[in-house]
Amino acid sequence: MTLPPLLRFEGETLSWDDTAVLDRVSLSLSRGERLVLLGRSGSGKSTLLNAIRLKLEAQASAPRLALVPQDPGLVPQLSVFHNVWMGLLDDHSAAYGLRVLLRPPGRERARAAPAIARVGLAGFERRRIGSLSGGQKQRTALARA
């Protein structure tokens, strides 16, 4: 006797923050089966994991879940530059820090640029953290550190 799958996606579109990320996903997982997700940053790994979690939580017969979120402690409303630069706040007075957060001078943008480039996010400096993938957020947190 074959047991039914633990969960199944059939041609579904999976979204993150109301944005379609994965289209026509078909996946079936059985109890005890293991899944490895590999892919470039922004390819939809976190979106798929979140959809799996939501589907399992909706099932009364699903196993208990443990979720370890990828929350790197970033401010989602601020840009990559601002979040990286916040790692330098202790080097300055509160007034200067506030000034940079409101209107960053070119020298401070240039100061953060090498760390941002080192983690592969050059060109993303003005992007809001809330619009980034999980991997991009992790790399922003690395640059901040």
N, C-alpha and C positions, 0 to 999 in steps of 0.2 A: 504494500500500500504506500503510495507516494503522498507525502504531506504537502499541503498547499504552501506556496511561498509565504515568507514572513511579510514581504511587501513587494509591490509591483507598480512600475510606471509603464504605461503604454502610450507612446506617442505624445507625451505631455510637454508643455512648455513650462520651464521653471524660471522664476523671476527672483530678483534681489532688489528690494526697495522699489517695487513696482516697475522695474525694468527687466524685460525678457533677456535672459542670459543664455539659457540652453533651450534649444528647440527640438521637438520630436524625440524626447528622451524615452527610451525603452530599456527597462532594467528590472530584473527579478532577483530577489535575494532570499535564500532559504535560511532557516535557523541553523546556526553554527557555521555558516559560510563566511569567509573573510573577503574583504574588498580592499584593494589598494587604489588610491586615486593619485595619478601623476599628471602633471600638466604645468604649463607656464603660468606665471602670475596673471590673474585676470581671466583664466580660461573657464572658470565656473566650478571649481572644486568645492569652495565654501558654499556656493549656492546649492549644489547637489547634496552636500552633507546636511544643510539646513532643511531641505525638502524631505530627506530621509527621516530626520528627527521629527518633523511635523507630522509626517504620515504615520510613524510608529506611535507617537503620542496620542494620535486619534483612535488607535486600535486598543480596545479593552484587553485583548489577549497578548498585546506586545510585551516584550521583556522590559524590565526597569531600565531606564536610560541614565547614563552619566554624560553630561556635556561639559567639555572643557572649552570655554569660549576663547577666541583669539583676540581678546580685548587688550590692546597695547597701551591703553590709557591716553589716547589722543583726543583732541577736541574736534569733533566731526564738523563743526561749523567753520573752522579755520582752515587755512590752506596748508599745503605741505611745508612751504617756507616757514609759516608761523609756528607750526608744531615743532619743526626742527629747531628753530631759533629759540623756542621756549626752553630748550636744554641749556641755553646760555644765560638764562634770567639771573641766576645767582651771581654772575659776573658784573651785574649792573645794579643801579638804584631802581627802585620801584617806578619812579617817574620816567626814567629812560626806557625801561622795559615797556611801560604803557605807551610811550611815544612810538617805539618801534612796532608794537603790535597794531597801533592805529595807522601809522604811516612809515613803513620801513625805508630807511635811507639805503642808497645803493651800496654803501660800504658793508652794511649788515647783510644784504642779499648776497654780496660777493663772499662774505665770511661763511655763510651757510652753504654756498654752491658746491664746494668740494665734497662735503659730506653727502649732499643730495645726489651728486653725480656718482659717487662711490657705490651707492646702493642701487644705481640704475634708474633713478627718477629724474634725471635732467629733462627739462621740458614740462615737468609736472608741478613746478614750484607754486603756481597760482591755483592749482586744482584743490577743491575742497576735499578734506579727508573723507567726508561722508559719501563721496562719489567714487572712491577707490575700491579695488578688490582687497580681499583679506591679506594677500601676499604683499600688495603695495603698502598697505597700512603697516604691516610688520617691518617692511624696509624703511618706512618713514620713522618708525620708533627706533630702529637701529641707527639711523642717521642722527636722530635727536640725542641718543645716548653717546 
